[in-house]
């Protein structure tokens, strides 16, 4: 039996969050341009959920970059850079 393809589960595995505790990046790779592609919708929804979780934890996105992917596939990636809303200078 062939494994079933679930775009939502695949999207959750593809998106990565990298942080040092104060700042970091959410990397959403391989987003298809075709709006009918189920993986596109799943990736964008997963990205939105991750960014909402960061806001809940008092982080804010300060930069979003869209990078065009060269090659035969028509895809792009989004990198959202975030940092803590906590200002260590005010804690002193």
Backbone as CSV, one residue per row, in Angstrom:
resi,resn,N_x,N_y,N_z,CA_x,CA_y,CA_z,C_x,C_y,C_z
1,UNK,0.844,-1.173,0.000,0.000,0.000,0.000,0.896,1.246,0.000
2,UNK,0.603,2.185,-0.879,1.374,3.419,-0.974,1.010,4.346,0.186
3,UNK,1.987,5.075,0.701,1.671,6.002,1.788,0.760,7.116,1.289
4,UNK,-0.143,7.559,2.148,-1.048,8.638,1.757,-0.325,9.968,1.882
5,UNK,-0.646,10.875,0.995,-0.024,12.192,0.977,-0.933,13.178,1.687
6,UNK,-0.482,13.690,2.799,-1.239,14.669,3.555,-0.467,15.988,3.518
7,UNK,-0.951,16.982,2.763,-0.215,18.240,2.631,0.042,18.922,3.972
8,UNK,-0.908,18.825,4.887,-0.760,19.480,6.196,0.414,18.884,6.983
9,UNK,0.514,17.550,7.015,1.611,16.901,7.728,2.947,17.206,7.062
10,UNK,2.962,17.217,5.737,4.194,17.528,5.017,4.628,18.968,5.287
11,UNK,3.687,19.885,5.310,4.000,21.283,5.582,4.598,21.448,6.975
12,UNK,4.035,20.748,7.950,4.550,20.841,9.320,5.990,20.358,9.398
13,UNK,6.352,19.372,8.585,7.734,18.869,8.576,8.678,19.790,7.818
14,UNK,8.184,20.515,6.821,9.045,21.347,5.984,9.406,22.691,6.618
15,UNK,8.476,23.269,7.360,8.724,24.582,7.954,9.627,24.420,9.164
16,UNK,10.666,25.260,9.223,11.567,25.167,10.369,11.601,26.493,11.120
17,UNK,11.750,26.375,12.433,11.902,27.542,13.297,13.251,27.403,13.982
18,UNK,14.085,28.414,13.799,15.425,28.424,14.368,15.502,29.612,15.313
19,UNK,15.915,29.385,16.567,15.980,30.482,17.526,17.103,30.267,18.526
20,UNK,17.582,31.385,19.075,18.550,31.321,20.163,17.896,31.740,21.477
21,UNK,16.590,31.880,21.466,15.846,32.286,22.651,15.436,33.753,22.635
22,UNK,16.187,34.590,21.926,15.879,36.012,21.831,15.428,36.419,20.445
23,UNK,15.947,35.734,19.434,15.617,36.055,18.047,15.734,34.782,17.219
24,UNK,15.216,34.838,15.995,15.311,33.658,15.150,14.628,33.864,13.813
25,UNK,14.409,32.740,13.131,13.802,32.757,11.800,12.786,31.626,11.665
26,UNK,11.727,31.909,10.931,10.790,30.890,10.472,11.043,30.765,8.978
27,UNK,11.443,29.576,8.533,11.762,29.355,7.127,10.683,28.469,6.509
28,UNK,10.006,28.997,5.499,8.958,28.273,4.778,9.475,28.020,3.365
29,UNK,9.949,26.792,3.064,10.545,26.518,1.760,9.558,25.943,0.743
30,UNK,9.962,25.962,-0.498,9.294,25.237,-1.579,7.813,25.532,-1.733
31,UNK,7.440,26.799,-1.627,6.027,27.164,-1.771,5.697,27.221,-3.263
32,UNK,4.794,26.362,-3.734,4.407,26.404,-5.153,3.626,27.688,-5.463
33,UNK,3.821,28.228,-6.656,3.080,29.423,-7.060,1.638,29.109,-7.456
34,UNK,1.381,27.898,-7.876,0.048,27.510,-8.334,-0.928,27.522,-7.151
35,UNK,-1.938,28.421,-7.174,-2.877,28.508,-6.059,-3.715,27.243,-5.861
36,UNK,-3.814,26.403,-6.880,-4.596,25.166,-6.761,-3.802,24.045,-6.085
37,UNK,-2.515,24.249,-5.867,-1.652,23.234,-5.264,-1.969,23.104,-3.769
38,UNK,-2.370,21.901,-3.302,-2.717,21.730,-1.882,-1.549,22.037,-0.935
39,UNK,-0.322,21.746,-1.352,0.829,22.013,-0.488,1.015,23.511,-0.267
40,UNK,0.705,24.321,-1.258,0.827,25.782,-1.106,-0.038,26.269,0.041
41,UNK,-1.295,25.893,0.021,-2.218,26.308,1.063,-1.779,25.780,2.433
42,UNK,-1.351,24.540,2.481,-0.913,23.941,3.746,0.310,24.659,4.306
43,UNK,1.273,24.990,3.443,2.477,25.689,3.898,2.154,27.087,4.418
44,UNK,1.316,27.810,3.697,0.976,29.168,4.130,0.163,29.153,5.422
45,UNK,-0.721,28.177,5.585,-1.479,28.049,6.836,-0.566,27.683,7.999
46,UNK,0.361,26.755,7.777,1.300,26.355,8.831,2.193,27.532,9.226
47,UNK,2.659,28.294,8.249,3.469,29.485,8.530,2.686,30.459,9.399
48,UNK,1.429,30.681,9.054,0.585,31.595,9.813,0.429,31.122,11.261
49,UNK,0.228,29.825,11.453,0.095,29.277,12.808,1.376,29.454,13.604
50,UNK,2.518,29.188,12.974,3.803,29.350,13.679,4.019,30.808,14.087
51,UNK,3.692,31.746,13.196,3.862,33.161,13.518,2.914,33.583,14.635
52,UNK,1.691,33.065,14.645,0.753,33.358,15.740,1.266,32.818,17.071
53,UNK,1.866,31.619,17.048,2.446,31.059,18.270,3.563,31.954,18.795
54,UNK,4.390,32.473,17.888,5.472,33.366,18.307,4.924,34.646,18.936
55,UNK,3.878,35.194,18.360,3.271,36.407,18.923,2.712,36.119,20.317
56,UNK,2.124,34.945,20.492,1.603,34.550,21.798,2.725,34.484,22.829
57,UNK,3.921,34.085,22.394,5.080,33.982,23.282,5.845,35.302,23.381
58,UNK,5.247,36.387,22.895,5.803,37.738,22.990,7.021,37.969,22.088
59,UNK,6.992,37.371,20.906,7.985,37.671,19.877,7.289,38.502,18.809
60,UNK,8.070,39.286,18.081,7.483,40.040,16.978,8.333,39.854,15.727
61,UNK,7.649,39.783,14.593,8.331,39.653,13.304,8.789,41.041,12.890
62,UNK,10.065,41.183,12.569,10.567,42.486,12.157,11.041,42.507,10.710
63,UNK,11.081,41.359,10.037,11.537,41.329,8.645,10.975,40.082,7.966
64,UNK,10.444,40.242,6.775,9.959,39.117,5.977,10.578,39.234,4.590
65,UNK,11.194,38.152,4.147,11.886,38.132,2.862,11.313,37.001,2.012
66,UNK,11.030,37.309,0.766,10.585,36.292,-0.194,11.742,36.036,-1.159
67,UNK,12.148,34.784,-1.274,13.287,34.423,-2.118,12.797,33.520,-3.242
68,UNK,13.048,33.944,-4.468,12.679,33.143,-5.630,13.651,31.977,-5.755
69,UNK,13.130,30.781,-5.967,13.954,29.586,-6.107,14.258,29.335,-7.585
70,UNK,15.527,29.343,-7.968,15.864,29.037,-9.365,15.695,27.543,-9.644
71,UNK,15.434,27.212,-10.875,15.310,25.802,-11.237,14.025,25.505,-11.954
72,UNK,13.798,24.223,-12.221,12.637,23.830,-13.017,11.302,23.971,-12.281
73,UNK,11.310,23.890,-10.963,10.040,24.015,-10.239,9.730,25.490,-10.018
74,UNK,8.482,25.824,-10.045,8.035,27.201,-9.892,7.686,27.438,-8.426
75,UNK,8.727,27.641,-7.604,8.529,27.782,-6.161,9.292,28.993,-5.619
76,UNK,8.965,29.338,-4.395,9.682,30.385,-3.680,9.708,30.018,-2.204
77,UNK,10.494,30.745,-1.424,10.522,30.523,0.017,10.313,31.849,0.724
78,UNK,9.818,31.780,1.943,9.626,32.968,2.766,10.428,32.770,4.044
79,UNK,11.185,33.793,4.409,11.911,33.777,5.676,11.391,34.941,6.516
80,UNK,10.847,34.612,7.683,10.369,35.625,8.628,11.367,35.692,9.772
81,UNK,11.930,36.864,10.000,12.865,37.045,11.115,12.091,37.670,12.277
82,UNK,12.321,37.128,13.459,11.599,37.603,14.629,12.561,37.820,15.786
83,UNK,12.096,38.598,16.767,12.876,38.789,17.985,11.927,38.986,19.153
84,UNK,12.487,38.835,20.335,11.700,38.988,21.547,11.242,40.426,21.696
85,UNK,10.026,40.611,22.186,9.525,41.951,22.463,10.131,42.490,23.747
86,UNK,10.712,41.617,24.557,11.335,42.015,25.822,12.592,42.821,25.545
87,UNK,12.698,43.962,26.161,13.873,44.813,26.001,14.776,44.647,27.221
88,UNK,15.929,43.968,27.072,16.798,43.728,28.220,17.304,45.032,28.868
89,UNK,17.376,46.107,28.110,17.835,47.395,28.661,16.862,47.924,29.712
90,UNK,15.558,47.630,29.532,14.565,48.104,30.489,14.542,47.275,31.767
91,UNK,15.110,46.070,31.724,15.105,45.184,32.877,16.204,45.532,33.872
92,UNK,17.149,46.365,33.476,18.276,46.699,34.373,17.907,47.665,35.451
